[in-house]
């Protein structure tokens, strides 16, 4: 019986080492997946921030155009009033 145990002991140790190695491999795979997910989330956040920045920039430009249009309209009105006063 003792000889039988000694015969299977190396196999058992090898099996245990293989199981531990498999666990480490699976943990590494999970860690890589988590890192990839975090990197992807950061990239999406950057894209969202870029879109938000572009939207704000477009809004500022639109307001500036509207303000310039109002000023130009006000100048035209003032010129017409001055022209009417002259005649």
Wavefront OBJ file of the C-alpha trace (Angstrom):
o trace
v 0.000 0.000 0.000
v 2.809 2.384 0.923
v 4.515 1.702 -2.404
v 1.277 2.458 -4.217
v 1.052 5.841 -2.480
v 4.656 6.613 -3.356
v 3.908 5.672 -6.938
v 0.992 8.143 -7.208
v 2.552 10.918 -5.118
v 4.516 12.492 -8.014
v 1.411 12.334 -10.198
v -0.627 13.976 -7.441
v 1.949 16.738 -6.971
v 2.096 17.271 -10.712
v -1.705 17.443 -10.891
v -1.779 19.933 -8.015
v 0.865 22.105 -9.704
v -1.064 21.968 -12.968
v -4.254 22.997 -11.169
v -2.463 25.940 -9.532
v -0.999 26.965 -12.884
v -4.456 26.797 -14.469
v -5.811 29.021 -11.683
v -3.034 31.568 -12.291
v -3.731 31.508 -16.014
v -7.456 32.080 -15.442
v -6.711 34.918 -12.999
v -4.396 36.518 -15.564
v -7.072 36.215 -18.231
v -9.642 37.857 -15.950
v -7.188 40.613 -15.039
v -6.460 41.284 -18.718
v -10.172 41.409 -19.500
v -10.684 43.901 -16.665
v -7.794 46.058 -17.892
v -9.142 45.967 -21.460
v -12.572 46.965 -20.176
v -11.110 49.893 -18.212
v -9.083 51.034 -21.217
v -12.188 50.843 -23.398
v -14.209 52.827 -20.838
v -11.509 55.514 -20.708
v -11.493 55.710 -24.491
v -15.281 56.088 -24.545
v -15.029 58.814 -21.892
v -12.470 60.654 -24.015
v -14.761 60.392 -27.034
v -17.721 61.674 -25.000
v -15.664 64.581 -23.692
v -14.502 65.398 -27.220
v -18.086 65.378 -28.529
v -19.202 67.566 -25.611
v -16.347 70.004 -26.244
v -17.245 70.161 -29.957
v -20.922 70.695 -29.118
v -20.058 73.566 -26.767
v -17.747 75.091 -29.354
v -20.477 74.928 -32.004
v -22.938 76.492 -29.549
v -20.527 79.363 -28.803
v -19.978 79.928 -32.511
v -23.726 79.912 -33.150
v -24.301 82.462 -30.388
v -21.477 84.628 -31.726
v -23.046 84.566 -35.221
v -26.444 85.459 -33.787
v -24.932 88.305 -31.772
v -23.070 89.590 -34.831
v -26.311 89.420 -36.834
v -28.125 91.423 -34.127
v -25.377 94.055 -34.075
v -25.437 94.344 -37.861
v -29.221 94.647 -37.808
v -28.959 97.363 -35.140
v -26.407 99.262 -37.285
v -28.729 99.087 -40.295
v -31.612 100.429 -38.222
v -29.437 103.273 -36.898
v -28.260 104.136 -40.442
v -31.850 104.234 -41.691
v -32.830 106.514 -38.837
v -29.898 108.822 -39.579
v -30.778 108.839 -43.284
v -34.413 109.697 -42.467
v -33.305 112.568 -40.218
v -31.190 114.021 -43.026
v -34.146 114.205 -45.410
l 1 2 3 4 5 6 7 8 9 10 11 12 13 14 15 16 17 18 19 20 21 22 23 24 25 26 27 28 29 30 31 32 33 34 35 36 37 38 39 40 41 42 43 44 45 46 47 48 49 50 51 52 53 54 55 56 57 58 59 60 61 62 63 64 65 66 67 68 69 70 71 72 73 74 75 76 77 78 79 80 81 82 83 84 85 86 87
